[in-house]
Amino acid sequence: MGSRWLALALVAASWRYGDACTCAALEHPQTHYCNSDFVIVGRVQRTFRGPSFYDSYKVKIRNVFKATPKAQVALRAGRLLTPSSDSLCGVTLQPRETYVITGRIMQLQAHVHLCGYVKKWREVTPRQRKGFRLLYKQGCTCKVHVTKRTKSPNTCVTNFDDCYDRHGICLHDRERRCRWTRAPALTRCLQAQHSNGTMT
């Protein structure tokens, strides 16, 4: 993960704006949580054009769901950096809007990126909110994959199903196997998809 962000910085410094932004793979919100240096909920206050091809956002942080020691220091300023170019996966945030944001720390500065998780807080499902507040952390010893190409007991699979993205949380069961936890919202979503599929 760190090497990817280092590569991003090097690309920015070399003015390579030609290629479109591409991310390594689709990732579940739980994966974003576990792989990030920080996870916050913040309200955007101001936007600044920054130096070295970066823009910055002044954010009023309302909740900190995760922060490494370096992230705790960096977040005190309430300032988030992002590449100023879409081709470098820069993030566009709307003033006066509140977001849940995952990011990384580079040189004691908080960086956000399109390949992380950035979503308006009002669009985050109740199950996702519970995950960010508590349960994703408990599931960081599990891995979430989007394909069926694994039989590992430490893995949950989404098979590209949006229901698991919106309502799924992967935790160890009593036998120490990683499984999707039972949740009424997840069950309803899967049933609705099944019903729609059989009707078409």
C-alpha positions in Angstrom: 0.0 0.0 0.0 2.8 2.4 0.9 4.6 1.8 -2.4 1.4 2.7 -4.3 1.2 6.1 -2.6 5.0 6.7 -3.2 4.5 5.9 -6.9 1.6 8.4 -7.0 3.8 11.1 -5.5 6.6 10.4 -8.0 4.2 10.5 -10.9 2.8 13.9 -9.7 6.3 15.3 -9.5 7.1 14.2 -13.1 4.0 15.9 -14.7 2.7 12.7 -16.1 -1.0 13.7 -16.6 -1.7 11.7 -19.7 -3.1 8.4 -18.3 -6.5 8.0 -16.7 -6.8 7.1 -13.0 -6.9 3.4 -12.4 -7.1 1.5 -9.1 -5.7 -2.0 -8.5 -9.1 -3.6 -7.7 -12.5 -3.0 -6.3 -12.4 -3.1 -2.6 -15.0 -3.6 0.2 -15.4 -0.8 2.7 -14.0 -3.1 5.4 -10.9 -3.6 3.3 -10.5 0.2 2.9 -10.9 0.6 6.7 -8.3 -2.1 7.5 -5.7 -0.9 5.0 -5.9 2.8 5.7 -3.9 5.0 8.1 -7.0 6.9 9.0 -10.8 6.8 8.7 -12.7 10.0 9.5 -16.0 11.7 9.1 -15.5 15.3 8.2 -17.3 18.3 6.9 -15.6 20.2 4.1 -15.1 23.9 5.0 -12.7 25.3 2.3 -10.7 24.3 -0.8 -7.2 25.5 -1.5 -5.0 25.2 -4.6 -1.8 23.7 -3.1 1.8 23.5 -4.3 3.4 20.6 -6.2 0.3 19.6 -8.1 -1.8 19.0 -5.0 -5.1 20.6 -3.8 -6.0 20.7 -0.2 -9.3 20.7 1.8 -9.8 22.2 5.2 -12.1 19.8 7.0 -13.8 19.9 10.3 -13.4 16.4 11.7 -16.5 15.1 13.5 -15.4 11.5 14.1 -12.1 9.6 14.0 -12.8 5.9 13.6 -9.2 5.0 13.0 -5.9 6.8 13.2 -2.3 5.6 13.4 0.0 7.7 15.7 1.3 9.6 12.7 -2.2 10.1 11.5 -3.3 11.5 14.8 -0.6 14.2 14.4 -1.4 14.9 10.8 -5.1 15.2 11.3 -4.7 17.9 14.0 -4.5 20.5 11.2 -7.8 19.3 9.7 -6.1 19.5 6.2 -6.4 16.8 3.5 -4.2 16.7 0.4 -5.2 15.2 -2.9 -3.7 15.3 -6.4 -5.0 18.3 -8.4 -5.5 16.2 -11.5 -8.2 13.6 -12.1 -5.7 11.5 -14.0 -3.7 11.1 -10.8 -6.8 10.0 -8.9 -7.4 13.3 -7.2 -10.6 13.5 -5.1 -13.2 16.3 -5.5 -15.1 17.2 -2.4 -18.0 19.6 -2.1 -17.9 22.5 0.4 -20.3 22.1 3.3 -20.7 18.4 2.6 -19.9 15.7 5.2 -18.0 12.6 4.1 -16.5 9.4 5.4 -12.9 9.4 4.2 -10.1 6.8 4.3 -6.5 7.9 3.6 -2.8 7.5 4.0 -0.1 9.5 5.7 2.9 10.7 3.7 5.5 13.0 5.3 3.2 13.6 8.2 0.5 14.9 5.9 -3.0 13.3 5.4 -3.6 12.3 1.8 -6.8 11.1 0.1 -7.2 9.4 -3.2 -9.9 8.0 -5.5 -8.7 4.5 -4.9 -9.5 5.0 -1.2 -13.0 5.2 0.2 -14.7 8.6 0.0 -18.4 8.8 0.3 -21.0 11.3 1.4 -22.0 10.4 5.0 -25.7 10.7 4.3 -25.3 8.0 1.6 -23.6 5.5 3.9 -25.9 2.7 5.0 -26.6 2.1 8.7 -24.7 -1.2 8.4 -21.7 0.5 6.9 -21.8 3.1 9.7 -21.8 0.4 12.3 -18.9 -1.2 10.5 -16.8 2.0 10.4 -17.6 2.7 14.1 -16.7 -0.7 15.4 -17.1 -3.9 13.5 -14.8 -3.4 10.5 -11.9 -3.2 13.1 -12.9 -6.5 14.5 -12.7 -8.1 11.1 -9.3 -6.9 10.0 -7.9 -10.4 10.5 -10.3 -11.5 7.7 -9.9 -10.7 4.0 -12.7 -9.7 1.7 -12.4 -10.7 -1.9 -14.7 -9.8 -4.8 -14.3 -13.1 -6.7 -14.8 -16.8 -5.8 -11.2 -17.7 -6.5 -10.4 -18.7 -2.9 -11.2 -21.4 -0.4 -9.4 -19.8 2.5 -11.2 -20.0 5.9 -9.9 -16.4 6.5 -11.8 -15.0 3.5 -15.3 -13.7 2.7 -16.3 -13.3 -0.9 -18.6 -10.7 -2.4 -18.7 -12.0 -6.0 -19.2 -8.4 -7.1 -22.5 -8.2 -5.2 -23.5 -4.7 -4.1 -25.5 -6.1 -1.2 -22.3 -7.2 0.6 -20.7 -3.8 -0.1 -23.6 -2.0 1.4 -24.6 -4.4 4.2 -21.9 -7.0 4.7 -19.4 -7.3 7.5 -16.9 -10.2 7.5 -16.0 -11.5 11.0 -14.7 -14.7 12.6 -17.3 -17.2 13.8 -17.0 -19.5 16.7 -14.9 -21.9 14.7 -12.5 -19.1 13.7 -13.7 -19.1 10.1 -14.4 -15.8 8.4 -18.1 -15.4 7.5 -20.5 -12.7 6.6 -22.4 -11.8 9.7 -26.1 -12.2 9.7 -28.0 -8.9 9.3 -31.6 -8.2 8.3 -30.6 -5.6 5.8 -28.2 -8.0 4.0 -30.9 -10.7 4.0 -33.5 -8.3 2.5 -31.1 -7.0 -0.1 -30.2 -10.5 -1.3 -33.8 -11.6 -1.3 -34.8 -8.6 -3.3 -32.1 -9.3 -5.9 -33.2 -12.9 -6.1 -36.8 -11.9 -6.6 -35.8 -9.4 -9.3 -33.7 -12.0 -11.0 -36.5 -14.6 -11.2 -39.0 -12.0 -12.5 -36.8 -11.1 -15.5 
